């Protein structure tokens, strides 16, 4: 489970993204804290000064003649000017510098700016000494009809420092909290996003898993697949096309070779029968018959490997089972093996190719007859969801089980003739029908089961 999670693309994306986000937010938070700590007046202090003068400008009220008559401030700002008149002041002046309106702490005294005129100071914040103490003086122009007036605010350096201290102190804690909350929320939401983004890949993976010898015409869809992954899907589809072509060529060769060999073998057997002087005809006939059987199996293998060769219909498996036993009765009698069939629960019809089902059961039952001892019994059981064939032979060694359905494989020391194609044909038929073919050893003999 852990290895799967470590190797998962989703897990890697999640870890990489969360780590990158955490690193980025940590770096940004560190930069903000550094800037606020090293340059507080240029950041927070200057912002407060601009906000104060802007509120005073917005609060200036004019009469019908365009003369300023009052300053109406928000409740919070008005309280500040009243509570700290020596630290926070404002004035409204005309173009000549005459004070028209002023806060309680700004009445009297000389001009706040001595080195520059009002027009030149407009829009600027200047550090200036007032009454022997440092202040930050901000000047803004305000229009009253056809006349221009100027608003000046003076904020003591001590007052600015106090405001900065109040605002800077909680910033590190706030930044850390925000960073942690952002990382947690992002980490929880990101898996859902990754799951949705990777959905086309999962669908392509499931489609690829369904591709087998009988589904080589299937191609993976590139709909919704990320651009970076499309070349991989296209390459896989091209590989499937080449595989399909090669498989078709192989099947055509098998069919053609088997078909071309069938007639010469028949002619050879006939010629031998007509030549009385030939000795050892029995051995020759045995070899020719074995070769003919192998040719027939090659034809069957070529046929069952192509899905279009199947003719599916509703088939009664019990009837097919009886046909198989009837067909192999002579072979069983010759080997003194008894065949038996058990029909349980009135097995329902299945959708299948009747001829293919016959070949599948015939091959397994024939193998069971070959391995059964004299006076042994082969039982064919038809159930509602399976068909089982049990024999009383020596059984199959565990190390041979993985090779049973491999083409041309024969168990070492096999006592009967064969090409090793019978079970491979059965497996191809089962795959074409989406059935499962299993084999298990019993206390006596072997049990093959076709799960329908």
C-alpha positions in Angstrom: 0.0 0.0 0.0 2.8 2.4 0.9 4.8 1.6 -2.2 1.7 2.2 -4.3 1.1 5.6 -2.7 4.8 6.6 -3.1 4.7 5.6 -6.8 1.4 7.3 -7.4 1.3 10.2 -9.8 -1.4 11.8 -7.7 0.7 11.6 -4.6 3.7 13.0 -6.3 1.7 15.9 -7.6 0.1 16.5 -4.2 3.4 16.5 -2.4 5.2 18.6 -5.0 2.4 21.2 -5.1 1.9 21.5 -1.4 5.7 21.8 -0.8 6.0 24.4 -3.5 3.0 26.3 -2.1 4.4 26.1 1.5 7.8 27.3 0.3 6.4 30.1 -1.8 4.1 31.4 1.0 6.8 31.1 3.6 9.2 33.1 1.4 6.5 35.8 0.7 5.6 36.0 4.4 9.3 36.3 5.3 9.7 39.1 2.8 6.6 41.0 4.1 7.7 40.7 7.7 11.3 41.9 6.7 9.9 44.9 4.8 7.5 45.9 7.5 10.2 45.5 10.2 13.0 47.3 8.3 10.9 50.0 6.6 7.9 50.6 8.7 7.5 54.3 8.0 7.8 53.9 4.2 5.1 51.2 4.2 2.6 51.5 7.0 3.4 55.0 8.2 3.1 56.6 4.8 -0.1 54.8 4.1 -1.6 56.2 7.4 -0.6 59.7 6.6 -2.1 59.5 3.1 -5.3 58.1 4.5 -5.6 60.9 7.1 -5.1 63.8 4.6 -7.5 62.1 2.1 -10.3 61.9 4.8 -9.8 65.6 5.7 -10.0 66.6 2.0 -13.2 64.5 1.6 -14.7 66.2 4.7 -14.2 69.8 3.7 -17.6 71.6 3.2 -18.1 74.8 1.2 -20.8 77.5 1.2 -22.6 78.8 -1.8 -19.8 81.3 -2.4 -17.2 78.5 -2.6 -15.6 79.3 0.8 -14.7 76.4 3.2 -17.0 76.5 6.3 -16.4 73.2 8.1 -14.7 69.9 8.1 -16.8 66.8 8.7 -14.7 63.8 9.5 -15.6 60.1 10.1 -16.3 59.4 13.8 -13.0 57.6 14.3 -10.9 60.3 12.7 -12.7 63.1 14.5 -12.0 61.4 17.8 -8.3 61.1 17.0 -8.0 64.8 16.2 -9.8 65.6 19.5 -8.0 63.0 21.7 -4.5 63.9 20.5 -4.5 67.5 19.3 -0.8 67.9 19.9 0.1 64.8 17.8 -2.5 65.1 14.9 -3.5 68.3 13.3 -5.1 69.7 10.1 -5.5 73.1 8.5 -7.4 74.4 5.5 -5.7 77.3 3.8 -6.3 79.5 0.9 -3.9 80.0 -2.0 -2.0 82.8 -0.1 -1.5 80.6 3.0 -4.1 82.1 5.2 -5.7 79.5 7.6 -9.4 79.2 6.9 -10.2 76.2 9.2 -8.1 74.3 11.6 -8.3 71.5 14.2 -8.0 72.4 17.9 -4.3 71.7 18.0 -3.5 73.6 14.8 -4.8 77.1 15.8 -2.1 79.7 15.8 1.6 79.4 15.1 3.4 80.0 11.9 3.2 78.1 8.6 4.1 74.4 8.7 6.2 74.5 5.5 8.8 77.2 5.2 10.9 76.0 2.3 8.3 75.5 -0.4 5.0 77.1 -1.5 1.7 75.3 -1.1 1.4 74.6 -4.8 4.8 73.0 -5.0 4.1 70.9 -1.8 0.7 69.6 -3.0 0.7 65.8 -3.3 3.8 65.4 -1.2 4.6 64.4 2.4 7.5 66.3 4.0 9.2 65.7 7.3 9.1 69.0 9.1 9.9 70.3 12.6 6.9 72.0 14.3 7.3 73.5 17.8 10.6 71.7 18.0 9.2 68.2 17.4 9.3 66.2 14.1 6.1 66.0 12.1 5.1 64.6 8.8 3.2 67.3 6.8 1.0 66.2 3.9 -0.5 68.8 1.5 -3.4 68.3 -0.9 -5.2 70.7 -3.2 -9.0 70.9 -2.9 -11.3 72.9 -5.3 -14.1 75.1 -4.0 -15.9 76.4 -7.0 -13.6 78.7 -8.9 -11.1 79.0 -6.1 -8.4 76.6 -5.0 -7.7 75.8 -1.3 -5.1 73.5 0.3 -5.5 71.0 3.1 -2.5 70.2 5.3 -2.3 67.5 7.9 0.6 67.2 10.4 1.2 63.9 12.1 3.9 63.7 14.7 6.7 61.1 14.2 5.9 59.8 17.7 2.2 59.2 16.7 3.2 57.5 13.5 5.6 55.2 15.4 2.8 54.3 17.8 0.4 53.5 15.0 3.1 51.4 13.3 3.8 49.5 16.5 0.2 48.6 16.9 -0.1 47.4 13.3 3.3 45.6 13.0 3.2 43.7 16.3 0.4 41.2 15.2 1.6 40.8 11.6 4.0 37.9 12.2 1.4 35.9 14.0 -1.3 36.8 11.5 1.0 35.8 8.6 2.0 32.5 10.1 -1.7 31.7 10.8 -2.8 32.6 7.3 0.1 30.6 5.8 -0.8 27.5 7.8 -4.5 27.8 7.1 -3.9 28.3 3.4 -1.6 25.2 3.2 -4.1 23.0 5.1 -7.1 24.1 2.9 -5.0 23.8 -0.2 -3.8 20.4 0.8 -7.3 19.2 1.4 -8.8 20.6 -1.8 -5.9 19.7 -4.1 -6.6 15.9 -4.1 -10.1 16.5 -5.5 -8.6 18.7 -8.2 -5.9 16.1 -9.0 -8.6 13.4 -9.1 -10.6 15.3 -11.6 -7.6 16.3 -13.8 -6.3 12.7 -13.9 -9.8 11.2 -14.7 -8.9 10.8 -18.5 -5.8 8.9 -17.6 -7.7 6.5 -15.4 -10.3 6.0 -18.1 -7.5 5.3 -20.6 -5.8 2.9 -18.2 -9.1 1.0 -17.7 -9.6 0.9 -21.5 -6.0 -0.4 -22.0 -6.6 -3.1 -19.4 -9.6 -4.4 -21.3 -7.6 -4.8 -24.5 -6.7 -8.5 -25.3 -6.2 -10.7 -28.3 -9.9 -10.5 -29.1 -10.1 -6.7 -28.7 -7.1 -5.5 -30.7 -9.2 -3.2 -32.8 -9.9 -1.1 -29.6 -8.1 2.3 -29.5 -7.6 4.6 -26.5 -9.5 7.9 -26.7 -7.5 11.1 -26.3 -10.6 13.2 -25.4 -9.9 15.2 -22.3 -6.3 13.9 -22.0 -3.7 16.5 -21.1 -1.6 17.7 -24.0 1.6 16.3 -22.4 0.1 12.8 -22.3 -1.5 12.7 -25.8 1.8 11.6 -27.5 1.9 8.6 -25.2 -1.7 7.7 -26.0 -1.0 8.1 -29.7 2.1 6.0 -29.5 0.2 3.3 -27.7 -2.6 3.3 -30.3 0.0 3.1 -33.1 1.6 0.1 -31.3 -1.8 -1.5 -31.1 -2.3 -1.0 -34.8 1.1 -2.7 -35.5 0.2 -5.5 -33.1 -3.1 -6.0 -34.8 -1.6 -6.2 -38.2 1.1 -8.7 -37.0 -1.5 -10.8 -35.3 -3.7 -10.9 -38.4 -0.7 -11.9 -40.6 0.1 -14.7 -38.1 -3.4 -16.0 -38.1 -3.6 -15.9 -41.9 -0.3 -17.8 -42.1 -1.6 -20.5 -39.7 -4.9 -20.9 -41.6 -3.2 -21.0 -45.0 -0.5 -23.4 -43.8 -3.0 -25.7 -42.2 -5.3 -25.6 -45.2 -2.5 -26.3 -47.6 -1.2 -29.3 -45.5 -4.6 -30.9 -45.1 -5.0 -32.1 -48.7 -1.4 -33.5 -49.2 -1.7 -35.5 -46.0 -5.0 -37.1 -47.2 -3.4 -38.0 -50.5 -0.3 -39.5 -48.8 -2.5 -41.7 -46.6 -4.4 -42.8 -49.7 -1.3 -43.7 -51.6 0.1 -45.7 -48.7 -3.1 -47.7 -48.5 -2.9 -48.5 -52.2 0.7 -49.8 -52.0 0.6 -53.4 -50.5 4.4 -53.7 -50.6 4.9 -50.9 -48.0 5.8 -52.3 -44.6 4.9 -50.8 -41.2 1.8 -49.1 -42.5 0.4 -48.9 -38.9 3.2 -46.7 -37.8 2.9 -44.5 -40.9 -0.8 -44.2 -40.5 -0.3 -43.2 -36.8 2.1 -40.5 -37.8 -0.1 -39.2 -40.6 -3.1 -39.2 -38.4 -1.2 -37.3 -35.7 0.0 -34.7 -38.2 -3.6 -34.4 -39.6 -4.8 -33.8 -36.0 -2.2 -31.1 -35.5 -3.3 -29.5 -38.8 -6.9 -29.5 -37.7 -5.9 -27.9 -34.4 -4.0 -25.2 -36.2 -7.1 -24.4 -38.2 -9.2 -24.3 -35.0 -6.6 -22.0 -33.3 -6.6 -19.7 -36.3 -10.4 -19.6 -36.3 -11.0 -19.0 -32.6 -8.4 -16.3 -32.4 -10.5 -14.0 -34.6 -13.7 -12.6 -33.0 -15.5 -12.3 -36.3 -15.4 -16.0 -36.8 -17.8 -16.6 -33.9 -21.6 -16.9 -34.4 -23.2 -16.1 -31.0 -26.7 -17.3 -30.1 -28.6 -18.7 -27.2 -27.1 -22.2 -26.6 -28.2 -25.0 -24.3 -24.9 -26.1 -22.6 -26.5 -29.4 -21.5 -27.2 -30.3 -25.1 -23.7 -29.5 -26.1 -22.2 -31.5 -23.3 -24.3 -34.6 -24.4 -23.0 -34.1 -27.9 -19.4 -34.0 -26.7 -19.8 -37.2 -24.7 -21.5 -39.0 -27.6 -18.7 -37.9 -29.9 -16.0 -39.2 -27.6 -17.8 -42.4 -26.6 -15.7 -44.6 -29.0 -12.4 -43.2 -27.7 -13.5 -43.6 -24.1 -14.6 -47.2 -24.7 -11.2 -48.0 -26.4 -9.4 -46.8 -23.2 -12.0 -48.4 -20.9 -12.9 -45.1 -19.4 -16.5 -44.3 -18.4 -18.1 -41.0 -19.3 -20.8 -39.5 -17.1 -22.8 -36.2 -17.1 -24.5 -34.4 -14.2 -27.1 -31.8 -15.0 -27.8 -29.7 -11.9 -30.6 -27.2 -11.4 -31.7 -27.2 -15.1 -28.8 -25.0 -16.3 -30.1 -22.0 -18.3 -29.1 -21.2 -21.8 -26.0 -19.1 -22.4 -25.0 -16.8 -25.2 -22.2 -18.5 -27.1 -20.9 -20.0 -30.3 -22.2 -23.5 -30.2 -19.4 -25.0 -32.3 -16.7 -23.2 -30.2 -18.3 -24.4 -27.0 -18.3 -28.0 -28.4 -14.6 -27.7 -29.3 -13.7 -26.3 -25.8 -15.5 -29.2 -24.0 -14.3 -31.8 -26.4 -10.6 -30.8 -26.0 -10.8 -30.9 -22.2 -12.8 -34.2 -22.0 -10.4 -35.7 -24.5 -7.5 -34.8 -22.4 -9.3 -36.2 -19.3 -9.8 -39.5 -21.2 -6.1 -39.7 -22.2 -4.9 -39.3 -18.6 -7.5 -41.5 -16.9 -6.6 -45.0 -15.9 -8.5 -48.1 -17.2 -11.9 -48.4 -15.4 -11.6 -44.7 -14.5 -14.4 -42.2 -14.8 -14.7 -38.7 -16.3 -17.6 -36.6 -15.0 -18.9 -33.6 -16.8 -21.0 -31.4 -14.5 -23.3 -28.6 -15.9 -24.4 -26.1 -13.3 -26.2 -22.8 -13.5 -23.0 -20.8 -13.9 -20.3 -23.3 -14.8 -19.3 -26.4 -16.6 -16.8 -28.7 -14.8 -14.8 -31.7 -16.0 -13.2 -34.0 -13.4 -10.9 -37.0 -14.2 -9.2 -39.6 -12.1 -5.7 -39.2 -13.6 -2.4 -38.5 -11.8 -3.1 -34.8 -11.5 -1.0 -31.8 -12.6 2.1 -30.8 -10.8 2.0 -27.2 -9.4 5.1 -26.1 -11.4 3.3 -27.0 -14.6 0.1 -25.1 -14.0 1.4 -21.7 -15.4 2.1 -23.3 -18.7 -1.1 -25.3 -19.3 -2.6 -22.8 -21.7 0.6 -22.0 -23.6 0.7 -22.9 -27.3 2.7 -26.0 -28.2 3.5 -26.8 -24.5 3.3 -30.4 -23.4 4.1 -31.7 -20.0 7.4 -33.5 -19.7 6.9 -37.3 -19.9 3.3 -37.1 -21.4 2.2 -40.5 -22.3 -0.2 -39.6 -25.1 0.2 -37.9 -28.5 -0.6 -34.3 -29.0 0.7 -31.0 -30.3 0.1 -28.9 -27.1 -2.6 -26.8 -28.8 -5.8 -28.2 -27.3 -5.9 -26.2 -24.0 -4.6 -23.1 -25.9 -7.6 -23.3 -28.2 -9.9 -23.7 -25.1 -8.3 -20.6 -23.5 -8.9 -18.6 -26.7 -12.5 -19.6 -26.9 -13.0 -18.7 -23.2 -11.5 -15.3 -23.7 -13.7 -14.6 -26.8 -16.8 -15.4 -24.7 -15.5 -13.4 -21.6 -15.5 -16.7 -19.7 -13.0 -17.8 -17.1 -11.2 -21.1 -17.4 -9.6 -22.5 -14.2 -7.8 -25.7 -13.2 -7.3 -27.2 -9.8 -5.9 -30.4 -8.4 -8.1 -32.7 -6.3 -7.3 -35.6 -4.0 -7.7 -37.8 -7.1 -7.3 -36.3 -10.6 -7.8 -32.8 -11.9 -10.8 -30.5 -12.2 -11.2 -28.0 -15.1 -14.0 -25.4 -14.7 -15.5 -23.1 -17.3 -17.2 -20.2 -15.5 -19.9 -18.9 -17.8 
